[in-house]
């Protein structure tokens, strides 16, 4: 009996774990190897890593190397070092960084190759004897969990990778100096890796910390949506093969800075597409995109003197109403008014190849501008083709081809009638009045500042069944 209860408990815990694992974040920023390497390389420059290499205290490091407790060997080392007037790094370069996933794909191995030329001078010769030194620092990028349970990325376990050290003479020298040069190079073999670990590794770790903080700062830059704005923040980081994946939460704020909608993990499915050759991608879940579009298209009321603005449509509307009621048609004057109300926020529906905007519209027709009550009120379930495109680093949206899918008679002062009789003319009125108005509000687009901040001039986009994906435009 106890075994059965234990089994039931384990099944319950497993099911809860699977539910948590299936939760999807509101947005995912995926950084590919090229972006990681470029930004870390820039941070190493900003931290003056090359200058630190040029200031490596080679001579003092060699003096600190123990002579394995052998007095004679210690005397030999001292005699070699005492014959050197000076020894220093004359030039240094950090070569192209290398990035590769760990065996389990949960960590990233960063290799920082270093190329240096060092020179020493001795009373035996007038010229500087130069040595070519190659080595490599290596660190691990991983997800670290703090005591409070929050997770963040760190680069640690930095060391001088074995087998990467190579020291050779840059030029041929006389046979008199050759033994001395060989002894100096042999002393540098144990000293240089320790210098790299003590002097360069802290710089690499600090550079990654600043790079990570900088990425989080650009993630938090508000996305303007007319008077509202959308903000992202880190939910949790992850590493998948060679990609750093930042799972983001989101919130929508009004013009006063008050949060109107929170977006957290959801059971809504979210399939993260592979980066392929893209340097990075920002995937935004459908409900977040929907809220952004809704913020750009808030509920509003439009009133149109139809005969003045669209006389042909006014004539056709009157003719259609005449089929329903001669009396109502006769009441319609030059100042007839069509009132369009979008009382609810629209809903964006995504597919892998297309997007649609579903909108509930209330349409009222007044015989004249002095009429207090409408001839009738219709409820229209409309759908519009939504076309995304980009201009530079702005994501644009344009609405086309409105369709009145269902029309309901909500109120009538001219008796009951089938609202489908007015479907065509109502659709044309919406296309001529509502569509240009909404496209005007969408025209500024949504600035994707993250694109430029990551070093790219233009954005591209694609759709999945549950998200929109923004990537840099291919050059």
ZAMARGU-4260 file (C-alpha; in steps of 0.2 Angstrom, whole numbers, plus 5000, padded with zeros to 4 digits):
<rodrens>
0) 5000/5000/5000 | 5014/5012/5005 | 5023/5008/4988 | 5007/5012/4979 | 5006/5029/4987
5) 5024/5032/4984 | 5022/5028/4966 | 5006/5040/4965 | 5016/5054/4973 | 5031/5052/4961
10) 5019/5052/4946 | 5011/5068/4952 | 5028/5076/4955 | 5033/5071/4937 | 5017/5078/4930
15) 5020/5094/4938 | 5038/5095/4932 | 5032/5092/4914 | 5019/5105/4915 | 5032/5118/4922
20) 5044/5112/4908 | 5031/5116/4894 | 5027/5134/4900 | 5033/5146/4886 | 5040/5163/4890
25) 5032/5179/4882 | 5048/5182/4871 | 5065/5174/4868 | 5081/5183/4862 | 5093/5170/4855
30) 5111/5176/4852 | 5122/5166/4840 | 5140/5163/4841 | 5145/5178/4830 | 5136/5191/4840
35) 5143/5183/4856 | 5161/5184/4850 | 5159/5201/4842 | 5152/5209/4858 | 5165/5200/4869
40) 5179/5205/4858 | 5173/5223/4859 | 5172/5222/4878 | 5190/5215/4879 | 5196/5230/4869
45) 5186/5242/4881 | 5194/5233/4896 | 5212/5236/4888 | 5216/5218/4887 | 5230/5220/4875
50) 5238/5233/4886 | 5237/5222/4900 | 5246/5208/4890 | 5260/5221/4885 | 5262/5225/4904
55) 5265/5206/4909 | 5279/5206/4922 | 5288/5191/4913 | 5305/5193/4922 | 5298/5194/4940
60) 5286/5179/4936 | 5301/5169/4931 | 5310/5174/4947 | 5295/5168/4957 | 5296/5151/4949
65) 5303/5138/4962 | 5319/5129/4957 | 5311/5113/4963 | 5320/5114/4979 | 5337/5111/4971
70) 5350/5124/4976 | 5361/5121/4961 | 5346/5123/4949 | 5341/5139/4959 | 5358/5146/4956
75) 5358/5142/4938 | 5341/5151/4936 | 5348/5166/4945 | 5363/5166/4934 | 5352/5166/4918
80) 5341/5180/4925 | 5355/5190/4931 | 5362/5190/4913 | 5346/5199/4907 | 5345/5218/4906
85) 5327/5219/4903 | 5313/5207/4897 | 5296/5213/4891 | 5282/5210/4879 | 5284/5222/4864
90) 5268/5218/4855 | 5252/5208/4859 | 5236/5204/4850 | 5220/5194/4854 | 5216/5184/4839
95) 5198/5179/4834 | 5189/5171/4848 | 5182/5153/4847 | 5166/5147/4854 | 5160/5129/4855
100) 5147/5120/4865 | 5151/5108/4879 | 5148/5090/4878 | 5131/5091/4885 | 5126/5107/4876
105) 5122/5116/4892 | 5138/5127/4893 | 5149/5136/4881 | 5168/5135/4880 | 5176/5152/4876
110) 5194/5151/4869 | 5204/5167/4869 | 5220/5165/4858 | 5234/5177/4862 | 5249/5181/4851
115) 5263/5190/4858 | 5281/5195/4854 | 5293/5197/4869 | 5311/5204/4868 | 5325/5203/4880
120) 5342/5211/4880 | 5359/5205/4887 | 5377/5212/4887 | 5382/5198/4876 | 5374/5206/4861
125) 5369/5223/4856 | 5352/5219/4847 | 5336/5213/4856 | 5332/5195/4855 | 5314/5192/4851
130) 5303/5178/4855 | 5286/5173/4848 | 5274/5167/4861 | 5257/5159/4857 | 5245/5154/4871
135) 5226/5153/4874 | 5215/5157/4889 | 5199/5147/4891 | 5183/5150/4901 | 5166/5142/4903
140) 5150/5152/4900 | 5136/5144/4911 | 5120/5147/4920 | 5122/5150/4938 | 5109/5150/4951
145) 5110/5162/4966 | 5104/5159/4984 | 5088/5167/4980 | 5084/5155/4966 | 5087/5168/4952
150) 5098/5163/4937 | 5111/5172/4927 | 5125/5169/4915 | 5143/5169/4921 | 5160/5166/4913
155) 5172/5157/4925 | 5184/5142/4927 | 5196/5153/4917 | 5213/5145/4914 | 5227/5143/4902
160) 5222/5128/4891 | 5235/5114/4890 | 5244/5112/4874 | 5241/5129/4868 | 5258/5137/4874
165) 5271/5139/4860 | 5287/5149/4862 | 5300/5151/4848 | 5313/5163/4843 | 5307/5175/4830
170) 5324/5177/4821 | 5340/5167/4820 | 5353/5172/4833 | 5372/5168/4835 | 5377/5152/4843
175) 5383/5161/4858 | 5366/5167/4863 | 5356/5152/4858 | 5359/5142/4875 | 5354/5158/4885
180) 5338/5160/4874 | 5333/5142/4876 | 5335/5143/4895 | 5324/5159/4895 | 5311/5151/4885
185) 5311/5135/4896 | 5308/5147/4911 | 5294/5155/4902 | 5285/5139/4899 | 5279/5137/4917
190) 5278/5156/4921 | 5268/5162/4906 | 5252/5151/4909 | 5251/5157/4927 | 5253/5175/4922
195) 5238/5173/4909 | 5228/5165/4923 | 5231/5179/4935 | 5232/5194/4924 | 5221/5190/4908
200) 5208/5178/4916 | 5200/5192/4927 | 5199/5204/4912 | 5190/5190/4902 | 5178/5187/4916
205) 5174/5205/4919 | 5172/5208/4900 | 5159/5195/4899 | 5150/5202/4915 | 5149/5219/4906
210) 5144/5211/4890 | 5130/5202/4898 | 5124/5217/4908 | 5125/5227/4892 | 5114/5215/4883
215) 5101/5215/4897 | 5101/5234/4896 | 5097/5234/4878 | 5083/5221/4881 | 5075/5233/4894
220) 5074/5248/4882 | 5055/5252/4880 | 5047/5248/4864 | 5035/5263/4860 | 5017/5259/4855
225) 5010/5276/4852 | 5006/5283/4869 | 5009/5266/4877 | 5025/5256/4878 | 5031/5238/4879
230) 5045/5233/4891 | 5055/5216/4892 | 5065/5210/4906 | 5075/5194/4909 | 5065/5179/4915
235) 5079/5166/4914 | 5094/5163/4903 | 5098/5146/4895 | 5112/5139/4884 | 5108/5128/4869
240) 5122/5121/4860 | 5131/5137/4853 | 5117/5149/4857 | 5113/5160/4872 | 5095/5160/4874
245) 5087/5174/4885 | 5069/5170/4890 | 5060/5186/4893 | 5045/5192/4902 | 5035/5207/4896
250) 5023/5221/4902 | 5013/5234/4893 | 5012/5251/4901 | 5001/5266/4898 | 5006/5284/4895
255) 5007/5286/4914 | 5019/5272/4916 | 5006/5261/4924 | 5006/5242/4920 | 4990/5237/4911
260) 4995/5220/4906 | 5008/5207/4913 | 5015/5193/4902 | 5024/5179/4910 | 5026/5161/4906
265) 5011/5153/4899 | 5005/5136/4893 | 5003/5144/4876 | 5014/5134/4864 | 5030/5142/4858
270) 5041/5134/4845 | 5058/5142/4845 | 5065/5141/4827 | 5083/5137/4824 | 5094/5152/4820
275) 5102/5144/4805 | 5114/5158/4798 | 5105/5172/4807 | 5116/5181/4820 | 5102/5183/4832
280) 5083/5182/4833 | 5069/5190/4844 | 5054/5179/4845 | 5038/5187/4852 | 5023/5177/4857
285) 5007/5179/4849 | 4998/5187/4864 | 5011/5200/4866 | 5011/5205/4848 | 4992/5205/4849
290) 4993/5217/4864 | 5005/5228/4855 | 4994/5230/4840 | 4979/5233/4851 | 4989/5247/4859
295) 4991/5255/4842 | 4973/5253/4838 | 4963/5258/4854 | 4944/5258/4853 | 4937/5274/4845
300) 4922/5282/4837 | 4922/5288/4819 | 4908/5299/4812 | 4907/5303/4793 | 4896/5314/4783
305) 4895/5301/4770 | 4887/5311/4756 | 4901/5325/4757 | 4916/5313/4759 | 4910/5298/4749
310) 4895/5303/4738 | 4895/5287/4728 | 4894/5276/4743 | 4881/5287/4751 | 4870/5285/4735
315) 4872/5266/4735 | 4869/5265/4754 | 4853/5275/4751 | 4848/5263/4737 | 4851/5248/4748
320) 4841/5255/4762 | 4827/5258/4749 | 4825/5240/4746 | 4822/5237/4765 | 4811/5253/4768
325) 4806/5267/4756 | 4801/5278/4771 | 4819/5276/4778 | 4827/5280/4762 | 4817/5295/4760
330) 4822/5302/4777 | 4840/5301/4772 | 4847/5319/4767 | 4863/5326/4762 | 4869/5326/4780
335) 4867/5308/4783 | 4880/5301/4795 | 4888/5284/4797 | 4895/5281/4814 | 4909/5267/4816
340) 4913/5262/4834 | 4927/5249/4838 | 4922/5245/4855 | 4935/5231/4859 | 4953/5229/4855
345) 4957/5219/4839 | 4964/5202/4840 | 4979/5197/4829 | 4978/5179/4822 | 4995/5172/4816
350) 4999/5158/4804 | 5015/5152/4797 | 5012/5161/4780 | 4999/5175/4785 | 4991/5185/4798
355) 4974/5192/4801 | 4966/5205/4812 | 4949/5200/4819 | 4939/5216/4824 | 4922/5218/4832
360) 4914/5234/4825 | 4897/5243/4828 | 4890/5253/4814 | 4876/5265/4815 | 4867/5275/4801
365) 4859/5292/4805 | 4847/5299/4792 | 4853/5317/4795 | 4865/5326/4807 | 4851/5331/4817
370) 4843/5314/4820 | 4846/5308/4838 | 4842/5290/4835 | 4850/5279/4821 | 4840/5271/4808
375) 4848/5255/4813 | 4863/5248/4822 | 4874/5234/4815 | 4887/5223/4824 | 4900/5218/4812
380) 4913/5203/4814 | 4926/5209/4803 | 4943/5202/4798 | 4957/5211/4789 | 4972/5204/4781
385) 4988/5210/4791 | 5004/5212/4781 | 5020/5214/4791 | 5035/5221/4783 | 5051/5231/4788
390) 5058/5248/4785 | 5076/5249/4791 | 5075/5243/4810 | 5056/5247/4811 | 5043/5233/4810
395) 5028/5239/4800 | 5010/5233/4799 | 4998/5237/4785 | 4980/5231/4784 | 4971/5226/4768
400) 4956/5218/4761 | 4943/5219/4775 | 4929/5206/4776 | 4913/5207/4785 | 4912/5189/4790
405) 4896/5191/4800 | 4883/5205/4802 | 4871/5206/4816 | 4856/5218/4818 | 4858/5225/4835
410) 4844/5238/4834 | 4832/5245/4821 | 4820/5259/4819 | 4814/5254/4802 | 4808/5236/4807
415) 4817/5219/4806 | 4827/5215/4791 | 4841/5203/4785 | 4857/5213/4788 | 4866/5202/4775
420) 4857/5213/4762 | 4869/5227/4767 | 4885/5217/4768 | 4893/5223/4752 | 4890/5241/4755
425) 4895/5240/4773 | 4911/5232/4769 | 4915/5245/4756 | 4911/5259/4769 | 4923/5250/4782
430) 4936/5249/4768 | 4935/5267/4764 | 4933/5274/4781 | 4940/5262/4795 | 4954/5255/4785
435) 4964/5271/4780 | 4961/5277/4798 | 4969/5262/4806 | 4983/5261/4793 | 4987/5279/4798
440) 4989/5274/4816 | 5000/5260/4811 | 5011/5270/4799 | 5025/5275/4811 | 5028/5256/4814
445) 5037/5249/4829 | 5055/5254/4832 | 5066/5238/4835 | 5081/5247/4844 | 5088/5230/4848
450) 5093/5228/4830 | 5104/5243/4829 | 5110/5240/4847 | 5117/5223/4841 | 5126/5231/4827
455) 5114/5229/4812 | 5106/5242/4801 | 5090/5233/4796 | 5078/5220/4802 | 5069/5205/4794
460) 5054/5196/4800 | 5045/5179/4799 | 5029/5171/4806 | 5027/5155/4815 | 5010/5148/4821
465) 5012/5156/4838 | 5024/5170/4836 | 5033/5183/4826 | 5052/5182/4824 | 5063/5197/4821
470) 5081/5194/4814 | 5094/5205/4805 | 5091/5208/4787 | 5103/5199/4776 | 5115/5210/4767
</rodrens>
